[in-house]
Amino acid sequence: MTAPVPAPAARVSAAAAARAAAAAAPARPNLFDHDRNGLRALFVQLGEQPWRADQVMKWVYHRHVTDFAQMSDIGKALQHKLAQSIDIVPPNTIFEKQASDGTHKWLLGMDGGNAIEAVFIPETSRGTLCVSSQVGCALACQFCSTGAQGFNRNLSAAEITGQVWIAARHLGNVPHHQRKLTNVVMMGMGEPLLNFDNVVTAMSVMRDDLGFGLANKRVTLSTAGLVPMIDRLGEVADVSLAVSLHAPNDELRSELMPINRKYPIQALLDACVRYTQRRPRTTITFEYTMLKGVNDQPAHARQLIKLMRKVPSKVNLIPFNSFHGTQFERSDETVIRAFQKLLLDAGVLTMVRRTRGDDIDAACGQLKGQVVDRTRRQQEFRRRLEGGAVDAA
Ligand code: SAH
């Protein structure tokens, strides 16, 4: 083996040297990657007082200012130092679109041709933002368009918090005064519990008075059911939990959601009980997508009722939202109502989720962004589609 001959120093151009130095230098921290404690620690590292971090957070999250030079209660010298040391960079908006019902969707560009989606759903008494946690999803739930796209990577905390910031700025949201964004649900693209640390950091900014100032129970994490991570979440964060159930027995659930083979229903419900035991008066929301002829029969309702007796719970029935290539169909309205009635009559609090934003593909399970798939799932899905194993819609 021959050793590479180093180029003589004189031949390295100044531009190349600058490029090399930039590549070698650590990237500047992005403010959106830090919750209050993390930002205070960063300020201390810079030789500054931790309360300065609190001042900056108010500018960023309450007034949507990202330029240190505009932070008028901070002296010029410190403004300059901070501008040299910390970036404040939200994700880049590729496009945004508003549906006829007021639902607003953002397509946000990530690196390497990837994009994710965030959706704001206004209602009379509240405004809910649906936030993504990953580029794509690795869990391959059969009825979910994100699942069909495969997985690329976790979002950083900055990319998660940045979604909320972009929506808050668009809405002119000011915590405790102009409160337009009242709820955040981690129900966009991805499985939040597989991006645990970044999701926990972002949820801490959502619930911080210096951040978006949301009440704990108004931040909801939705999971496909990663049992050990539900326990971990219970230890570190006080947020509402939603669980994607979608089937009332293991046989069907394992078919629809491969994760069930690892964490079957009983183990999942036990974890939910442990989660509620840490917080008196908490209920778990169970999401149940209504799939025509698959999970919507009275026998399924009766099985579901038995399961719901084991956990303080409520059920959210979600009419299936179609996407290209899916084999599933939405249950008929009458079937959904009859299913709901069976549950209600048995004393299980059950809501039917109104489908919002479907004219801009912003409804549950329709978010697909742009995923540069590293799992080849999309390729496999297309192959099955072309081979007729999946019926085209
Ligand atoms: N991975 C997390 C969060 C993302 S999905 C989870 O599984 O909970 C948010 C909710 O929308 C989940 O309950 C999901 O199962 C549901 N969903 C997915 N695809 C859907 C579709 N096509 N129609 C209706 N709901 C869907």
Residues whose N, C-alpha, C, O or C-beta is under 5 A from the ligand:
A	BS01	SAH	F143 C144 S145 M186 M187 G188 G190 E191 P192 S222 T223 A224 S244 E287 T289 I318 P319 F320 N321 C364 G365
